[in-house]
């Protein structure tokens, strides 16, 4: 499947087919072209990452570093979605603290 970026570049992504009635996909030469931009497809994942970072940074744990890894699945109709289940993807959160009172 191909997404166009906001600046016109083409991003090829291996996607999940979700043949929903009324979908508006354009297929040429066996390649499905998404109806959304790549940035638009990732908007929901970006919002989820911002929310997760806010939870960990503003909570009582106060880590020095936060790493969040999302399993992401692409669909021509819905864009990027956070994958469910271990076979499709995952969410990994790594919190780190620096030792206090270093030399």
C-alpha positions in Angstrom: 0.0 0.0 0.0 1.2 3.5 -0.7 0.7 6.7 1.3 1.7 10.1 0.1 3.4 12.5 2.6 2.3 16.1 3.0 5.3 17.1 0.8 4.3 14.6 -2.0 6.8 11.8 -1.3 5.5 8.2 -1.5 5.8 5.8 1.4 5.2 2.1 0.7 3.8 0.2 3.7 2.8 -3.5 4.0 -0.8 -3.2 5.0 -3.7 -5.1 6.4 -6.6 -5.5 3.9 -10.0 -4.5 5.5 -12.4 -4.8 2.6 -15.2 -2.6 4.1 -18.2 -1.8 2.0 -18.0 1.7 0.5 -14.2 2.0 0.9 -12.6 4.4 -1.6 -9.3 2.7 -2.4 -7.4 3.3 -5.7 -5.5 0.3 -7.0 -3.1 0.4 -9.9 -0.7 -2.4 -10.9 -1.6 -4.3 -7.7 -0.7 -1.4 -5.4 -3.3 0.1 -3.2 -3.1 3.8 -2.7 -4.5 5.1 0.6 -7.0 8.0 0.6 -5.2 9.7 3.6 -1.7 11.1 3.8 1.0 9.2 5.7 1.0 12.0 8.4 -2.8 11.8 8.6 -2.7 8.0 9.0 -0.2 8.4 11.9 -2.2 11.2 13.7 -4.0 8.8 16.1 -0.7 7.0 17.0 0.9 10.4 17.7 -2.0 11.4 20.0 -1.7 8.1 21.8 2.0 8.6 22.3 1.5 12.1 23.7 -1.1 10.8 26.1 1.1 8.0 27.3 4.1 10.3 27.8 1.9 12.7 29.7 0.7 9.9 32.1 4.3 8.8 32.8 5.9 12.3 33.0 3.2 13.9 35.1 2.6 11.0 37.4 4.2 10.2 40.8 7.0 8.0 39.2 8.8 11.0 37.6 11.2 9.0 35.5 14.3 10.7 33.9 13.5 8.9 30.6 10.5 7.4 28.9 10.6 5.1 25.9 7.4 4.0 24.3 7.3 1.4 21.5 4.0 0.8 19.6 3.1 -2.1 17.4 1.4 -0.3 14.5 -0.8 -1.8 11.8 -1.7 0.1 8.6 -5.0 0.0 6.8 -5.8 1.9 3.6 -9.2 2.9 5.1 -8.3 3.7 8.7 -4.7 4.6 8.5 -2.4 3.6 11.3 -3.8 1.8 14.3 -2.1 0.4 17.4 -2.0 -3.3 16.9 -3.5 -5.7 19.4 -2.2 -9.1 20.5 1.2 -10.4 20.5 0.9 -11.8 17.0 0.2 -8.3 15.5 2.1 -6.0 17.7 2.6 -4.6 21.2 3.1 -1.7 23.4 6.4 -1.5 25.4 7.1 1.2 28.0 10.6 1.6 29.4 11.1 4.0 32.3 14.6 5.0 33.4 16.0 6.9 36.4 19.5 8.2 36.9 21.2 7.4 40.1 20.9 10.4 42.5 24.0 11.9 44.2 26.4 10.9 41.5 30.1 11.8 41.8 
